[in-house]
Amino acid sequence: MPSRLRSSDPRASAEGGSSSADELTVRADGEEVRRASTWLDAACRERGVPPALVDRLVLCLNEVLANVIVHGGAGALAQPIGLVLEVTADPHGGLAGVTVSDAGVAFDPRSVAPRALPKSLEEASSGGLGLVMIRRHADWLEYRNQGGRNHVTFGARWKSP
Amino acid sequence: MSISYVDVGADLRRIVIAGRLDMPGTESVASQLIELAGAPKKAVIVDLTALKFLASIGIRALISCAKEVHKRGGKMVLVVNKASTVTMSLEATGVDELIPVFASVSDAEQAALV
Protein backbone atom coordinates (compact mmCIF):
# COMPACT_ATOMS: atom_id res chain seq x y z
CA MET A 1 0.00 0.00 0.00
CA PRO A 2 1.61 3.32 -0.96
CA SER A 3 1.96 5.93 1.71
CA ARG A 4 -0.25 8.98 1.52
CA LEU A 5 1.43 12.33 1.59
CA ARG A 6 -0.60 14.68 3.72
CA SER A 7 1.38 17.73 2.80
CA SER A 8 3.46 17.04 -0.24
CA ASP A 9 4.77 20.55 -0.58
CA PRO A 10 6.63 21.62 2.51
CA ARG A 11 5.33 24.96 3.72
CA ALA A 12 7.94 27.67 3.76
CA SER A 13 7.86 29.82 6.87
CA ALA A 14 9.06 33.37 7.41
CA GLU A 15 12.22 31.93 9.06
CA GLY A 16 13.01 29.80 6.02
CA GLY A 17 11.68 26.67 7.69
CA SER A 18 9.40 23.96 6.43
CA SER A 19 6.98 21.44 7.80
CA SER A 20 5.59 18.30 6.21
CA ALA A 21 3.84 15.11 7.19
CA ASP A 22 3.43 11.66 5.75
CA GLU A 23 1.01 8.90 6.73
CA LEU A 24 0.81 5.13 6.42
CA THR A 25 -1.65 2.52 7.64
CA VAL A 26 -0.46 -1.00 8.46
CA ARG A 27 -1.97 -4.22 9.74
CA ALA A 28 -0.90 -5.50 13.16
CA ASP A 29 1.48 -8.26 12.15
CA GLY A 30 5.22 -8.82 11.98
CA GLU A 31 5.66 -8.47 8.23
CA GLU A 32 3.94 -5.12 8.38
CA VAL A 33 6.49 -3.92 10.93
CA ARG A 34 9.12 -4.32 8.23
CA ARG A 35 6.99 -2.44 5.69
CA ALA A 36 6.50 0.36 8.21
CA SER A 37 10.26 0.51 8.81
CA THR A 38 10.99 0.82 5.10
CA TRP A 39 8.39 3.58 4.80
CA LEU A 40 9.74 5.55 7.77
CA ASP A 41 13.33 5.22 6.61
CA ALA A 42 12.50 6.51 3.12
CA ALA A 43 10.13 9.27 4.28
CA CYS A 44 12.68 10.60 6.81
CA ARG A 45 15.54 10.59 4.33
CA GLU A 46 13.39 12.31 1.73
CA ARG A 47 12.77 15.09 4.25
CA GLY A 48 16.42 15.52 5.16
CA VAL A 49 16.39 13.90 8.60
CA PRO A 50 20.04 13.02 9.43
CA PRO A 51 20.76 9.28 8.86
CA ALA A 52 21.79 8.60 12.48
CA LEU A 53 18.43 9.94 13.67
CA VAL A 54 16.57 7.92 11.07
CA ASP A 55 18.11 4.74 12.49
CA ARG A 56 16.99 5.72 16.00
CA LEU A 57 13.45 6.47 14.84
CA VAL A 58 13.17 3.19 12.95
CA LEU A 59 14.31 1.30 16.06
CA CYS A 60 11.70 3.10 18.18
CA LEU A 61 8.99 2.39 15.60
CA ASN A 62 9.83 -1.32 15.65
CA GLU A 63 9.54 -1.39 19.43
CA VAL A 64 6.27 0.53 19.58
CA LEU A 65 4.69 -1.66 16.89
CA ALA A 66 5.95 -4.87 18.50
CA ASN A 67 4.41 -3.73 21.76
CA VAL A 68 1.04 -3.13 20.08
CA ILE A 69 1.10 -6.51 18.33
CA VAL A 70 2.22 -8.54 21.36
CA HIS A 71 0.40 -6.74 24.17
CA GLY A 72 -2.42 -4.79 22.51
CA GLY A 73 -4.93 -7.64 22.57
CA ALA A 74 -7.67 -8.54 20.11
CA GLY A 75 -8.65 -4.91 19.51
CA ALA A 76 -5.16 -4.03 18.34
CA LEU A 77 -4.98 -7.01 16.00
CA ALA A 78 -8.41 -6.36 14.46
CA GLN A 79 -7.91 -2.69 13.58
CA PRO A 80 -5.34 -0.99 11.34
CA ILE A 81 -2.46 0.86 12.98
CA GLY A 82 -2.01 4.45 11.87
CA LEU A 83 1.42 6.01 11.42
CA VAL A 84 2.16 9.70 10.95
CA LEU A 85 5.60 11.24 10.42
CA GLU A 86 5.89 14.99 10.95
CA VAL A 87 9.11 16.77 10.13
CA THR A 88 9.80 20.43 10.87
CA ALA A 89 13.09 21.94 9.79
CA ASP A 90 14.72 25.34 9.55
CA PRO A 91 18.31 26.42 8.86
CA HIS A 92 19.22 25.78 12.52
CA GLY A 93 17.97 22.21 12.74
CA GLY A 94 14.78 20.27 12.95
CA LEU A 95 12.37 17.90 14.63
CA ALA A 96 11.03 14.56 13.42
CA GLY A 97 8.08 13.06 15.29
CA VAL A 98 6.32 9.77 14.67
CA THR A 99 2.83 9.04 16.00
CA VAL A 100 1.57 5.46 16.19
CA SER A 101 -2.16 5.00 16.83
CA ASP A 102 -3.82 1.69 17.63
CA ALA A 103 -7.12 0.35 18.96
CA GLY A 104 -5.56 -1.99 21.53
CA VAL A 105 -5.68 -2.04 25.30
CA ALA A 106 -4.99 1.45 26.67
CA PHE A 107 -1.32 1.65 27.57
CA ASP A 108 0.78 4.69 28.42
CA PRO A 109 4.42 3.67 27.98
CA ARG A 110 5.45 6.55 30.24
CA SER A 111 3.64 4.85 33.13
CA VAL A 112 6.30 2.16 33.33
CA ALA A 113 9.11 3.19 35.67
CA PRO A 114 12.55 3.12 34.06
CA ARG A 115 14.56 0.22 35.36
CA ALA A 116 18.26 -0.29 35.91
CA LEU A 117 20.12 -2.22 33.25
CA PRO A 118 20.85 -5.83 34.29
CA LYS A 119 24.30 -6.44 35.79
CA SER A 120 24.58 -10.08 34.79
CA LEU A 121 23.23 -12.43 32.17
CA GLU A 122 21.34 -14.33 34.85
CA GLU A 123 19.70 -11.09 35.95
CA ALA A 124 18.65 -10.18 32.39
CA SER A 125 14.94 -10.73 31.91
CA SER A 126 13.24 -11.21 28.60
CA GLY A 127 10.72 -8.38 29.06
CA GLY A 128 10.88 -4.60 29.00
CA LEU A 129 13.78 -4.24 26.58
CA GLY A 130 11.61 -2.51 24.00
CA LEU A 131 10.81 0.34 26.37
CA VAL A 132 14.47 0.61 27.32
CA MET A 133 15.27 0.97 23.64
CA ILE A 134 12.61 3.66 23.08
CA ARG A 135 13.69 5.69 26.11
CA ARG A 136 17.30 5.53 25.02
CA HIS A 137 16.75 6.48 21.40
CA ALA A 138 13.85 8.95 21.46
CA ASP A 139 14.37 12.56 22.50
CA TRP A 140 10.76 12.67 23.62
CA LEU A 141 7.86 10.33 24.24
CA GLU A 142 4.22 11.40 24.51
CA TYR A 143 0.94 9.56 24.95
CA ARG A 144 -2.76 10.30 24.70
CA ASN A 145 -5.85 8.14 24.50
CA GLN A 146 -8.38 9.64 22.16
CA GLY A 147 -11.44 8.14 20.48
CA GLY A 148 -10.69 4.76 22.03
CA ARG A 149 -7.23 4.65 20.48
CA ASN A 150 -3.74 4.89 21.88
CA HIS A 151 -1.61 7.61 20.31
CA VAL A 152 2.08 7.22 21.10
CA THR A 153 4.40 9.90 19.75
CA PHE A 154 8.18 9.71 19.85
CA GLY A 155 10.72 11.87 18.11
CA ALA A 156 14.21 13.16 17.65
CA ARG A 157 15.66 16.62 17.15
CA TRP A 158 18.81 17.78 15.47
CA LYS A 159 20.90 20.90 15.07
CA SER A 160 22.40 21.82 11.76
CA PRO A 161 26.20 21.78 11.72
CA MET B 1 17.36 -13.40 6.44
CA SER B 2 19.85 -16.22 6.79
CA ILE B 3 21.55 -18.23 9.51
CA SER B 4 24.49 -20.56 8.97
CA TYR B 5 27.33 -22.03 11.00
CA VAL B 6 30.81 -23.43 10.78
CA ASP B 7 32.53 -25.61 13.37
CA VAL B 8 36.12 -24.57 14.00
CA GLY B 9 37.79 -27.61 15.55
CA ALA B 10 36.06 -29.59 18.26
CA ASP B 11 35.44 -26.77 20.71
CA LEU B 12 34.13 -23.82 18.75
CA ARG B 13 31.07 -23.09 16.66
CA ARG B 14 30.61 -19.85 14.74
CA ILE B 15 27.03 -18.95 13.89
CA VAL B 16 26.52 -16.25 11.27
CA ILE B 17 23.26 -14.30 11.09
CA ALA B 18 22.59 -11.93 8.18
CA GLY B 19 19.60 -9.70 7.52
CA ARG B 20 17.34 -8.09 10.10
CA LEU B 21 16.59 -9.38 13.58
CA ASP B 22 13.30 -7.51 13.72
CA MET B 23 10.00 -9.21 14.49
CA PRO B 24 9.65 -11.36 11.32
CA GLY B 25 13.40 -11.96 11.00
CA THR B 26 13.77 -13.16 14.60
CA GLU B 27 10.70 -15.35 14.35
CA SER B 28 12.20 -17.04 11.29
CA VAL B 29 15.60 -17.90 12.87
CA ALA B 30 15.12 -18.00 16.67
CA SER B 31 14.51 -21.74 17.01
CA GLN B 32 17.41 -22.56 14.70
CA LEU B 33 19.68 -20.22 16.62
CA ILE B 34 18.88 -21.93 19.93
CA GLU B 35 19.38 -25.33 18.31
CA LEU B 36 22.75 -24.39 16.80
CA ALA B 37 23.98 -22.80 20.04
CA GLY B 38 22.84 -25.91 21.92
CA ALA B 39 25.57 -28.05 20.36
CA PRO B 40 27.99 -29.42 22.98
CA LYS B 41 30.79 -27.00 22.13
CA LYS B 42 32.93 -25.18 24.64
CA ALA B 43 32.46 -21.88 22.88
CA VAL B 44 29.95 -20.23 20.56
CA ILE B 45 30.55 -17.12 18.49
CA VAL B 46 27.54 -15.37 17.04
CA ASP B 47 28.77 -13.29 14.11
CA LEU B 48 26.48 -10.30 13.56
CA THR B 49 28.70 -8.37 11.15
CA ALA B 50 26.24 -8.97 8.29
CA LEU B 51 23.24 -8.05 10.44
CA LYS B 52 21.55 -4.80 9.37
CA PHE B 53 19.13 -4.29 12.24
CA LEU B 54 18.64 -5.55 15.79
CA ALA B 55 15.36 -4.97 17.64
CA SER B 56 14.63 -6.00 21.23
CA ILE B 57 13.03 -9.26 20.07
CA GLY B 58 16.38 -10.20 18.52
CA ILE B 59 18.26 -9.19 21.64
CA ARG B 60 15.99 -11.45 23.69
CA ALA B 61 16.87 -14.35 21.38
CA LEU B 62 20.59 -13.64 21.86
CA ILE B 63 20.17 -13.48 25.67
CA SER B 64 18.30 -16.81 25.69
CA CYS B 65 21.07 -18.34 23.63
CA ALA B 66 23.84 -17.03 25.86
CA LYS B 67 22.01 -18.34 28.93
CA GLU B 68 21.77 -21.80 27.38
CA VAL B 69 25.47 -21.83 26.54
CA HIS B 70 26.38 -20.64 30.06
CA LYS B 71 24.18 -23.32 31.62
CA ARG B 72 26.32 -26.03 30.11
CA GLY B 73 29.51 -24.25 31.20
CA GLY B 74 30.29 -22.78 27.78
CA LYS B 75 30.94 -19.23 26.66
CA MET B 76 29.15 -17.18 24.03
CA VAL B 77 30.55 -14.03 22.45
CA LEU B 78 29.40 -11.71 19.68
CA VAL B 79 31.18 -10.19 16.69
CA VAL B 80 29.72 -6.90 15.50
CA ASN B 81 30.57 -4.00 13.28
CA LYS B 82 31.25 -1.28 15.86
CA ALA B 83 29.81 1.56 13.75
CA SER B 84 26.45 -0.08 13.16
CA THR B 85 22.91 0.17 14.45
CA VAL B 86 23.45 -3.33 15.88
CA THR B 87 26.05 -1.90 18.26
CA MET B 88 23.63 0.93 19.04
CA SER B 89 20.97 -1.59 20.10
CA LEU B 90 23.37 -3.67 22.19
CA GLU B 91 24.65 -0.57 23.99
CA ALA B 92 21.18 0.90 24.56
CA THR B 93 20.04 -2.21 26.40
CA GLY B 94 23.33 -2.83 28.20
CA VAL B 95 23.65 -6.25 26.59
CA ASP B 96 27.16 -5.43 25.39
CA GLU B 97 28.12 -5.56 29.09
CA LEU B 98 26.56 -9.02 29.53
CA ILE B 99 27.71 -10.82 26.39
CA PRO B 100 31.30 -10.02 25.34
CA VAL B 101 31.45 -8.14 22.04
CA PHE B 102 34.38 -8.11 19.60
CA ALA B 103 35.08 -6.35 16.33
CA SER B 104 36.95 -9.24 14.71
CA VAL B 105 36.36 -12.97 14.45
CA SER B 106 39.95 -13.77 15.47
CA ASP B 107 39.68 -11.73 18.69
CA ALA B 108 36.31 -13.36 19.41
CA GLU B 109 37.73 -16.86 18.86
CA GLN B 110 40.61 -16.18 21.21
CA ALA B 111 38.35 -14.83 23.93
CA ALA B 112 35.72 -17.53 23.56
CA LEU B 113 38.19 -20.36 24.01
CA VAL B 114 39.87 -18.96 27.16
Interface residues (C-beta under 8 A of the other chain):
Chain A: G30 E31 V33 R34 S37 D55 R56 V58 L59 N62 E63 L65 A66 I69 L117 P118 K119 S120 L121 E122 A124 S126 L129 G130 V132 M133 R136 H137
Chain B: R20 D22 M23 P24 G25 E27 F53 A55 S56 I57 I59 R60 I63 S64 A66 K67 H70 T85 M88 S89 A92 T93 G94 V95 E97 L98 I99
